[in-house]
Amino acid sequence: MTRQAVFLDRDGVINRAIMREDKPYPPANLSQLEILPDVPQALACLRAAGFLLIVVTNQPDVARGTLPREFVDSINWTLKKRLPLDDIRVCYHDEPDGCACRKPQPGLILEAARDWKTDLGRSFVVGDRWKDIEAGRRAGCRTVLIDHGYRDSAGSTPDHRATSLLEAARWILSFSNGASPCRSRKTFNEETT
């Protein structure tokens, strides 16, 4: 039996991207790692509806020598410890490497879908850049752009645009048979404290 998944970009979707000269970057140290406010609630809603939650992220700074792989792995380990994520898949390559896993190529998504027996036609990709949306489209998933107003994502054509992962989750759940929409933040917090 195949399952539905939500494939999530990391920086700018799960955690806050660090902006320099109007361009998003990953955190440069653990003190910069900030999980975005509605992410735990959004992931809980998607998990409750039966979705697998798989992060697929480009981390080219490793290939460029500006960020050690061990640091990227420690960020990912911290996120898996704090959030209900099933898997994190990483492309450590840069553009000139020509790999199949660097978004906009769909390699990470296809590999994870194979390993987790996922139905891509019933799955979703959520990202904050055009490369995420294009990778999702090439993999055969519906796509949601978390629109932070980046210049390089202006021409993206996702299936839906959202301002947060929680808004994206509510839209995704509208496609699931019998899935109830995410409750309000206040209700969710009251029930989990």
N, C-alpha and C positions, 0 to 999 in steps of 0.2 A: 504494500500500500504506500502510495506516495503522499508526502505532506506538503503543506504550504509553508513558505518561508518569507520573512522580510529580511532582505539583504541591506545592511546599513553602512554607509560611509562612516568614518570615525570622526575626524576633525571637522567641526562645524555642524555635525549632526548629533553625535553623542556627547562630545566635549567641545568647549569653546575653542575656536581657532584663534590664533594669535595674529593680529593684523599688523602688517608692516608695509608702508607705502601702498595702501589700498589692496593688498594681496594677503590671502589667508595662509598661515603656516601652522605646523603642529607645535605643541608645547616644546620648549627647549629644555625644560627640567620639570621634575615632579611637582614643584611648588606652583607651576603654571597650569597644571592639570585641573580643570574645572568642569565637572559634569554639568551640562545645561539643566536649568531648573525643572522642566517638565519631562525630562528623559525617564526617570524611574517610573513615573505614572504611565507614560506612554508604553514602555516596555512591559509593564505589568498587565496592561489592557490587552496588548497583542499576545502575550504569553497565555493569558486566561482564555483567549479565543482559539488557542491551539497552534499558533504560528511558531516555527523555529525562528530564532533571532541570531543572525550571522553577520558579523562585521566583515566587510571587504574594503581594504584600505591600501592606497598607494603611499609608500614612504620612501620617495626617491632620495631624500637627504642621506640615507645610508649609502647608496651608490655614489653620491657626490662627496662623501667623506665629511659631511658637516654634522652628522648625528650618528652616534654609535648604535649598532643593531641592538646591543644589550639594553640601551635606554628605551628604544621602541618596544622591545619585548617587556620591559618593566611597566611601561604605560599600559600595554595590553593586559598584562597580568593584573594590574590594579583595577582596570575596568571590569575584567571578568570576576574579580573578587567582590566588587561593589554592585554589579548589575546582573540581571538574569540573562546573560548572553550564552548561547550554545557553543559558539565557535568564533574565532577571529582569524581571518585569512589576510596575509600581508604580501604585497609585491614590494620588494626592496630594490627593484631596478629603476633605472632612469630611461628617458625617452630613447637615447641612442642604442640601448641594449636590444630593442626590438622584440621583447618578450611577448608572450600571449596572455600574461597575467596582469600587465599594467593597463588600468582603465585609460582609454575607452574600450580596450579589448575586453571581452567577457570571460577570460580564462579563469579568474578567481571564482566567479559566480558559477560557471559550468562545473568546475572541480568540486566546489562545495555542494552543489546540487546533486552531483553523482554520489558523493560520499554520504550525504544525508538523505538520499532517495527522495528528492524534492521535485514537485511538479512545477516547472518554471512558468507554465502558462497560467497558473493560479497563484503565482508569487509576485512579490513587489520589490523594487529597489528604491531606496530613499537616499538621496545625496544632496549636496549643496553646490555642486559644480557640473558643468556640461558633460564632463567625462563620465561621471556617475550615471547620468541619464542615458548617455549613448551606450554605455556598457550594459545597462539594464535592457534597453531596447534590443541590442544585438543578442542578448540572452533569451529574449522572448517574454520578459516580465513587464508588468505595468510599472510606471515610474512616477515618483513624487520628488519634486525639487523643493528643498527648504531654501526659500529665496531670501538670501542676505543682501541682494543687490550687487553681487560681484559683476564686474564688467564682462568677464569671460563666460558668464552664464546667461547673458542677456538674450542670446539667440536660441537657447534651449527650448525644446518642445516636449516637456513632460506630459504625462496624462493628467497631472494635478500639480498645482503650486500651493505651498503651505508656508507659514511663518515659523512653525515649530514642529518638533517631532510629535507632540500631542495632537496637533491639528492634522498632521499626516496620518497618525494612527486612527483617528476618527474617520477619515476618508477611507482608509484601507478597510476598516471594519464594516463600512457600508456595503462592501462587496461580499462579505462572509455571510452565509446563510445562518440566520438565527443569532448572529453575534450582536450583543447589546453594545451600544456606544459607550465610550469611556465616560465614567462618572465625572462630576466636577472635581476639581482639585481639593476643595474643602471636604467633600464627602469621602473621597479616597483617603485623605490624610487622617480623618477622624476614624475611619474603619481600620486603619493599619497601625494606629498608635495605641 
